Amino acid sequence: MAGTHWIDDPTELARRLASCSGRVGLDTEFIRERTYWPQLALVQVATGDDILLVDMLVPGMPVALAPLLQDPSTAKIMHSASEDLVALQHACGCVPRPLFDTQIAAALCGIGAGIGYQRLVADLLGVAVDKGETRSDWMRRPLSPQQLDYAADDVRHLFALHDRLDAQLESLGRGDWLREDCARMVDAAEAGGEDAWPHLSLRAAQFLDADAQRRLLRLLRWREAQARDSDRPRNWILDGELAVLLAKNPPADAAALRKLLEGRPKSPLRLANAIWDALSSPLADEGAMPLARDDEGDRKTLRRLQDAVAERSRELALPDGVLASRRWLQALLEQGQWPLALAGWRRAQLEAGLVPLLAANHVPPAAA
């Protein structure tokens, strides 16, 4: 019978998914407040007229779901999927391919950047979706009727959104743009999403000298590995502000570090020895580390790059930030090469306008 079905048996899930073909709608519910990795609680699957609410706390359920995620003949329709991909990769050991992300599609159609599911359904389909259970505890069992309705609604309209957005993308000649962006996001989730140069994401790094930035990189790389291994949030391992302080004014030795930590409330005193080892141990690749910079010439060039991107965005009728974010442009400026986020169709749209500006700043981007 068509409708919404609670699935708490892996065999039943496998049976129902065996008849899926063409496309499915997908969403997840997870908790990530006290862990590094998302704790996947529920996966919603829209299959034709049916909506399956899959209890991911049941042993064996990730194994039963994995074949669908990996099936190249079945398109997975999702909305704002980046965090869902991480949750699925961690729980099931794979990510959904091929992916059609309706949030990305809406941006490339010129509808809006980062638009939420509720608003997109209202704007395109004229349907009101209740978002009252956004902060629910999805780990509890049984889930309430309100939670079940909310979860089902999150996939109920994905096929209709896909039909509208896919047609519009193809009419604009941007279907390949969407496929490229989605494939890049899936690849990143599958690879684990580690940032090689995490210091560049901290604004405070711009005000540190080269040696201090190298020390900061060591600490941030160590923190990331420690957070993953212990499944704890990054800032529970080492607060970013403390990492910058230690990089800028490194203690003379391990004893001095311990004394400093003892004077700070909630500091990771039990990790003092590991922090000292990380702080004082050079990385094999830190000689190739790009520096976070904050000089007047860079700021002027960055503004010129942003102006050029804004002009091209207006020509393409793309919302602000879709063609190139400030962070991507800053990475292009600091690293002297096109970051992965600006590869493919974005580079094709921007290269002619940005290369002269970079050359004028004596930072010619390296060829891919």
C-alpha positions in Angstrom: 0.0 0.0 0.0 1.3 3.5 -0.9 2.1 5.8 2.0 4.6 6.3 4.8 6.2 3.3 6.3 8.4 2.9 9.4 11.2 0.4 8.6 13.0 -1.3 11.4 14.0 -4.5 9.7 17.0 -4.6 7.3 15.5 -7.4 5.3 12.3 -5.4 4.8 14.3 -2.4 3.7 16.3 -4.5 1.2 13.0 -6.0 -0.2 11.5 -2.6 -0.7 14.6 -1.0 -2.2 15.0 -3.9 -4.7 12.1 -2.4 -6.7 13.5 1.1 -6.8 14.5 2.5 -10.1 15.3 5.8 -11.8 15.4 8.1 -8.7 14.8 8.3 -5.0 14.4 11.2 -2.6 16.8 11.1 0.4 17.2 13.0 3.6 18.7 12.2 7.0 18.2 13.1 10.6 21.3 13.0 12.9 22.7 14.4 16.1 26.2 16.1 16.2 26.3 18.1 19.4 28.8 16.1 21.4 30.6 14.2 18.8 32.9 14.8 15.8 31.0 12.4 13.5 27.3 12.7 13.0 25.2 10.1 14.8 22.8 9.0 12.1 19.4 8.3 13.5 17.0 8.2 10.6 17.1 8.1 6.8 14.0 9.1 4.8 13.7 7.5 1.3 11.0 8.6 -1.2 10.3 5.8 -3.7 7.5 6.6 -6.1 4.4 6.8 -4.0 6.0 5.4 -0.8 8.1 7.2 1.9 10.3 4.9 4.0 11.4 6.1 7.4 14.4 3.9 8.0 15.5 3.4 11.6 19.3 3.6 11.4 19.8 2.6 15.0 18.8 -1.0 14.1 21.9 -3.2 13.6 22.4 -4.1 9.9 20.4 -1.2 8.5 23.5 0.7 7.1 24.5 -2.5 5.2 21.0 -2.8 3.8 20.9 0.8 2.7 24.4 0.9 1.1 23.5 -0.8 -2.3 20.9 1.9 -3.0 23.4 4.7 -2.3 26.0 3.1 -4.6 23.6 2.2 -7.4 24.7 4.4 -10.4 21.4 3.9 -12.2 19.3 5.5 -9.5 19.5 9.3 -9.0 19.5 10.5 -5.4 17.5 13.7 -5.0 18.5 15.7 -1.8 18.4 19.2 -0.5 21.5 20.9 1.0 23.2 17.5 1.2 26.7 18.3 2.4 26.2 17.2 6.1 24.0 14.3 5.1 26.7 13.0 2.9 29.2 13.0 5.9 26.6 11.2 8.0 26.0 8.6 5.3 29.6 8.1 4.6 30.4 7.5 8.3 27.5 5.2 8.9 27.3 3.2 5.6 30.8 3.5 4.3 29.6 5.1 1.1 27.9 8.2 -0.3 24.9 8.5 -2.6 25.8 8.7 -6.3 24.7 10.2 -8.6 23.4 13.2 -6.6 21.0 16.0 -7.6 21.0 18.7 -4.8 18.0 20.9 -5.1 19.6 23.7 -3.1 22.5 23.9 -5.6 20.1 23.6 -8.5 18.1 26.5 -7.2 21.2 28.6 -7.0 22.4 27.8 -10.5 18.9 28.6 -11.8 19.2 32.1 -10.2 16.4 31.5 -7.7 18.5 32.1 -4.6 21.8 31.1 -2.9 21.5 28.8 0.1 17.8 28.7 0.0 16.1 26.4 2.5 13.9 23.5 1.7 10.8 25.0 3.3 11.1 28.2 1.3 11.9 26.5 -2.0 8.9 24.2 -1.7 6.7 27.3 -1.0 8.1 29.4 -3.8 8.2 26.7 -6.5 5.3 24.5 -5.5 3.1 26.7 -3.4 3.1 24.2 -0.6 3.6 25.1 3.1 6.0 22.7 5.0 6.0 22.6 8.8 9.6 22.9 10.2 8.6 22.7 13.9 10.7 19.6 14.7 14.1 21.0 13.5 15.7 20.6 16.9 14.1 17.3 17.9 15.9 14.4 19.6 16.1 11.9 16.7 17.9 9.3 18.8 14.8 8.6 21.1 12.5 5.8 20.4 9.6 5.7 19.6 9.6 8.9 17.6 6.5 11.1 18.0 3.8 11.4 15.3 5.0 15.0 14.8 8.5 13.9 14.2 7.4 11.2 11.8 5.3 13.8 9.8 8.2 16.2 9.8 10.6 13.6 8.6 8.3 12.4 5.8 7.7 16.0 4.6 11.4 16.5 4.1 11.4 14.1 1.1 7.7 14.3 0.1 8.3 17.1 -2.4 11.8 16.3 -3.7 10.5 14.7 -7.0 8.4 17.8 -7.8 11.3 20.1 -7.1 13.6 17.9 -9.2 11.3 18.1 -12.1 11.0 21.9 -12.0 14.7 22.6 -11.4 16.1 20.0 -13.8 14.0 21.3 -16.6 15.1 24.9 -15.9 18.7 24.0 -15.7 18.6 22.2 -19.0 16.9 25.2 -20.6 19.7 27.4 -19.3 22.4 25.0 -20.5 23.6 24.5 -16.9 22.8 20.8 -16.3 26.5 20.0 -16.5 27.2 22.8 -13.9 24.9 21.0 -11.4 26.4 17.6 -12.1 29.9 18.9 -11.7 29.1 20.7 -8.4 27.3 17.7 -7.0 30.1 15.2 -8.0 32.7 17.5 -6.4 30.7 17.6 -3.1 30.2 13.8 -3.1 33.9 13.2 -3.8 34.8 15.5 -0.9 32.5 13.6 1.5 33.9 10.3 0.4 37.5 11.5 0.8 36.8 12.7 4.3 36.9 16.4 3.7 40.2 17.2 5.4 41.5 20.7 4.8 45.2 20.6 4.0 45.8 24.2 5.2 43.3 24.8 8.1 45.1 27.8 9.3 43.9 29.8 6.3 40.3 29.5 7.7 41.2 31.4 10.9 41.2 35.1 10.4 43.7 35.5 13.3 46.3 33.6 11.3 46.7 36.7 9.1 48.3 38.5 12.0 50.9 35.8 12.7 54.4 35.6 11.3 55.4 32.7 9.2 56.9 30.7 12.1 53.8 31.2 14.2 51.6 30.1 11.2 53.6 26.9 10.9 53.1 26.2 14.6 49.3 26.9 14.2 49.1 24.5 11.3 50.8 21.8 13.4 48.2 22.3 16.2 45.2 22.4 13.9 46.3 19.3 12.0 46.8 17.5 15.3 43.5 18.7 16.7 41.7 17.4 13.6 43.2 13.9 13.9 42.5 13.8 17.6 38.9 14.9 17.1 38.3 12.2 14.5 40.0 9.5 16.5 38.2 10.3 19.8 34.9 11.3 18.1 34.7 14.6 19.9 34.1 18.2 18.6 37.3 20.0 17.6 36.9 22.8 20.2 36.6 20.1 22.9 40.1 19.0 22.0 41.7 22.4 21.6 40.0 25.8 21.5 40.9 27.8 18.4 41.7 30.9 20.5 44.1 28.8 22.6 45.7 27.3 19.5 46.4 30.8 18.2 47.9 31.9 21.5 50.2 28.9 21.7 51.3 29.4 18.1 52.0 33.1 18.7 53.7 32.7 22.0 55.0 29.2 22.3 56.0 27.9 25.7 59.7 27.2 26.3 59.1 23.6 27.1 56.5 21.0 28.1 56.5 22.2 31.7 55.8 25.8 30.7 53.0 24.6 28.6 51.4 22.6 31.4 51.7 25.6 33.7 50.0 27.8 31.1 47.1 25.3 30.8 46.7 25.0 34.5 46.0 28.7 34.6 43.2 28.5 32.0 39.7 27.1 33.0 38.5 24.2 30.9 41.9 23.8 29.2 42.9 20.3 27.9 45.4 19.7 30.6 45.3 15.9 30.2 46.5 16.4 26.6 49.4 18.7 27.5 52.1 16.2 26.4 50.4 15.5 23.1 49.9 19.3 22.5 53.6 19.9 23.2 54.6 17.2 20.8 52.4 18.6 18.1 53.5 22.2 18.7 57.2 21.3 18.6 57.3 18.7 15.8 57.7 20.1 12.2 55.4 18.7 9.5 56.9 17.1 6.4 55.0 19.5 4.1 55.0 22.7 6.1 57.6 24.2 3.9 55.0 24.3 1.1 52.4 25.9 3.4 50.7 29.0 1.9 50.8 32.0 4.3 47.6 33.7 5.4 48.2 37.4 4.5 46.7 40.7 5.4 48.5 43.4 3.5 47.0 46.4 1.8 47.9 45.2 -1.7 46.1 41.9 -1.1 43.0 43.6 0.2 42.8 45.8 -2.8 43.3 42.9 -5.2 40.7 40.9 -3.3 38.2 43.7 -3.7 39.0 43.9 -7.4 38.5 40.1 -7.7 35.2 40.4 -5.9 34.0 43.2 -8.2 34.9 41.2 -11.3 33.0 38.2 -9.9 30.0 40.3 -9.1 29.9 41.7 -12.6 30.1 38.2 -14.2 27.5 37.0 -11.8 25.1 39.8 -12.9 25.7 38.8 -16.5 24.8 35.2 -15.7 21.9 36.2 -13.4 23.5 34.2 -10.6 22.9 35.1 -6.9 25.8 36.6 -4.9 28.3 34.0 -3.7 27.4 31.2 -6.1 30.0 31.9 -8.7 32.8 32.5 -6.2 32.8 33.1 -2.5 35.2 35.5 -0.8 37.0 32.5 0.8 37.6 30.9 -2.6 39.0 34.1 -4.0 41.2 34.5 -1.0 42.5 31.0 -1.5 43.2 31.8 -5.1 45.1 34.9 -4.1 47.0 33.3 -1.2 47.9 30.0 -2.8 48.6 31.3 -6.4 46.6 28.4 -7.9 42.9 27.7 -8.7 41.3 25.9 -5.7 39.2 22.9 -6.4 36.0 24.9 -5.6 36.8 27.2 -8.6 37.7 24.4 -11.0 35.6 23.4 -14.0 32.8 25.6 -15.1 33.6 28.3 -12.6 37.1 28.7 -13.9 35.8 28.8 -17.4 33.5 31.7 -16.5 36.1 33.6 -14.4 39.6 33.0 -15.8 39.6 35.7 -18.5 38.5 38.4 -15.9 40.6 37.3 -12.9 44.0 36.4 -14.4 44.9 40.0 -15.4 44.0 41.2 -11.9 46.1 38.5 -10.3 49.0 39.2 -12.7 48.9 42.9 -11.7 49.3 41.8 -8.1 52.2 39.6 -9.2 50.4 36.4 -8.2 50.0 34.5 -11.5 47.7 31.4 -10.8 49.4 28.1 -11.5 48.0 26.0 -14.3 45.8 23.1 -13.2 
